[in-house]
Amino acid sequence: MVIRAGARRMALTLGAAMVLAGCRSGGVGAAAAGSAWNGSVTVRVVNHSWMDVTIFLLQGTRRDRIGTATATSTTEFRVALRRFSSGADYQLYGDPIGSRQTVRSEALHAQDGDIVTWTLEDNLARSSIDVR
């Protein structure tokens, strides 16, 4: 097969331009990964308790403070997906201020756009969680 020098040069130039364009924009995969990385999860805490509760994000042995849920009110937190270990499950952990009793949610998996509603009852053992 004989390829003319001009055609070869044009093919190489076109190939190089495509590679450079892919490197600059990051490609489709990079855009998808970037958008997932910039996503967030909304954690809504409905606190029926008479105590303020400090809310933490648990992943393995790591405990990351999200904020404080005020007594007898609903508090909302936006948690960036970059705070979650990739592919790892997590739990929510509540530590009422002024009490030794704590509460921990079941294992959850973070996805962009999730709305997690954690209802804390006065008796923390009766608390429930809902993910939408």
C-alpha positions in Angstrom: 0.0 0.0 0.0 1.5 3.3 -1.1 0.5 6.5 0.8 1.5 9.8 -0.6 3.7 12.1 1.5 1.0 14.8 1.5 -1.8 12.5 2.6 0.5 11.1 5.4 1.4 14.6 6.6 -2.3 15.6 6.6 -3.3 12.4 8.5 -0.6 13.0 11.1 -1.6 16.7 11.5 -5.2 15.8 11.9 -4.4 13.0 14.4 -2.2 15.4 16.5 -4.9 18.1 16.5 -7.4 15.5 17.8 -5.1 14.4 20.6 -4.4 18.0 21.6 -8.1 18.9 21.6 -8.8 15.9 23.8 -6.1 16.9 26.2 -7.3 20.5 26.5 -10.9 19.7 27.1 -10.3 16.7 29.3 -12.6 14.6 27.1 -16.1 13.3 27.9 -14.8 11.1 30.8 -13.2 14.0 32.5 -16.3 16.1 32.2 -18.4 13.3 33.7 -16.0 12.8 36.5 -15.8 16.5 37.1 -19.5 17.0 37.3 -19.9 14.1 39.8 -17.0 15.5 41.9 -18.8 18.8 42.1 -22.1 17.3 43.1 -23.6 17.3 46.6 -25.9 15.4 48.9 -28.5 17.3 51.0 -28.7 16.1 54.6 -32.0 17.2 56.3 -32.1 16.6 60.0 -35.6 16.7 61.6 -34.7 17.0 65.3 -37.7 16.1 67.6 -35.3 16.0 70.5 -35.0 18.8 73.2 -31.2 18.8 72.7 -29.0 20.2 69.9 -27.3 17.4 68.1 -23.8 17.6 66.5 -24.0 15.7 63.2 -21.0 13.8 61.8 -20.3 11.9 58.6 -18.7 8.5 59.4 -16.5 6.6 56.8 -14.6 3.7 58.2 -12.7 5.2 61.2 -12.9 8.8 59.9 -15.4 11.1 61.5 -16.1 14.4 59.7 -18.3 17.1 61.4 -21.1 18.4 59.2 -22.8 20.8 61.7 -25.3 21.1 64.5 -29.0 20.3 64.2 -30.9 22.7 66.5 -33.4 21.2 69.0 -37.0 20.8 67.9 -36.4 22.1 64.4 -35.3 21.0 60.9 -31.8 21.8 59.8 -30.4 21.3 56.3 -26.8 20.7 55.3 -25.3 20.4 51.8 -22.4 18.0 51.7 -20.1 18.1 48.7 -19.4 14.7 47.2 -15.7 15.4 47.4 -16.0 14.9 51.2 -17.0 11.3 50.6 -14.4 8.6 49.9 -15.0 7.3 46.4 -17.2 4.3 46.3 -17.3 4.1 50.1 -20.5 3.7 52.2 -21.0 6.2 55.0 -23.1 6.6 58.1 -24.5 9.6 59.8 -23.6 9.9 63.5 -25.4 12.1 66.0 -23.9 13.3 69.3 -26.4 15.3 71.4 -24.8 18.1 73.3 -25.0 17.5 77.0 -25.8 13.8 76.7 -23.9 10.5 76.6 -26.4 8.9 74.3 -25.5 8.9 70.6 -27.2 7.6 67.5 -25.9 6.2 64.2 -27.7 5.6 60.9 -27.6 2.5 58.8 -24.9 2.4 56.1 -25.7 4.6 53.1 -24.1 5.2 49.7 -23.7 8.8 48.5 -24.9 9.8 45.0 -25.2 13.3 43.5 -28.6 14.9 44.2 -29.6 12.6 47.1 -31.8 14.1 49.8 -31.3 12.3 53.1 -33.9 13.0 55.7 -32.8 11.8 59.2 -35.6 12.1 61.8 -34.2 12.1 65.3 -36.8 11.3 68.0 -36.5 12.3 71.6 -35.7 8.7 72.3 -32.8 8.5 69.8 -33.1 4.7 69.4 -36.5 5.3 67.6 -34.9 7.6 64.9 -35.4 6.8 61.2 -33.8 7.7 57.9 -35.1 8.2 54.4 -33.1 8.7 51.1 -34.6 10.1 47.9 
